[in-house]
Amino acid sequence: MNSYLSEWSLTRRKIFTNCARRFAKQYFFIEKRRDFKKRNISFVSYSDLMIKCTRSVLFELLTDLHKGVYWSDKVIISKMRFHVNVNISSKIQQKISLKRKNQLILHGYRRIKKLMKQKTLRKIVDKSIKEWSFHDRVQSTKFGHLDVYCSPDIVYREGSVWHLVRINFQSEHKQPFLDLELCSMLLWSKGNQYLPKLNEKFVIHGLSWRKGKWFYKKIRPNQKLLQETKQLLEKDVHNFNILRQDFYRSQDYDSLPLAKTKLYCKRCPYKINCPVNREIR
């Protein structure tokens, strides 16, 4: 049996909440069968591909912006086109029309343009915010026995207060635990030697894209909220491992709980041969 699951991320949480079968397909057997995912994923949705490309372009934009280099609209479109072409050639097996490709480029471009009009990004561009940095969520933070992927996308300081910003390029319509999910960034801050340890020294910001526009959320965290966030993470990972135990008893992915709506299945890389396609027809 594989070792205890100890990793938490917002992606893992969302997948687990929506479809246990997809979670198992994506995160079980990774240690012993590293080619497992490659052999079984035969589908990547255009939406996921566009989101991946858009996020990559944003971080390139922030890299140049940090150096004082500003991008024109033409540069953003050119970068989007490059990333879309590269990802299509490596991820998408079927042919894609020029019209669809241009749609992906345009959708990503519009999300970035609208994002740059948000207050935090505007203040960075006009240099009202002088001390800032950006981070990709590739390194985990140790929280007890858990490895948590919770770094903010942007960190900046105003006076004595530090601001942690998370950018979600495609959020769900219902987010009942949004406050706690955003406050997971505090765990990252506690492991950073350059940041204060006091929760009162932070402000949490969330930018989430849904229904064609960016939604903004601001939180002033306290000790109670941080404690509830820790409990949420512990409970999530505990449930991950309960599912893992159930799976190893049956050795049957199709016996696990499935997505309740076919809308979620549209972007799933494991939807081929999934029983949900039969159950919700």
Secondary structure, 3 states (H helix, E strand, C coil): CCCCCCEEEHHHHHHHHHCHHHHHHHHCCCCCCCCHHHHHCCCCCHHHHHHHHHHHHHHHHHHHHHCCCCCCHHHHHHHHHHHHHHHHHHHCCCCCCHHHHHHHHHHHHHHHHHHCCCHHHHHHHCCCCCEEEECCCCCCEEECCEEEECCCCEEEEECCEEEEEEEECCCCCCCCCHHHHHHCHHHHHHCCCCCCCCHHHEEEEEEEEECCEEEEEEECCCHHHHHHHHHHHHHHHHHHHHHHHHHHHHCCHHHCCCCCCHHHHCCCCCCCCCCHHHHCC
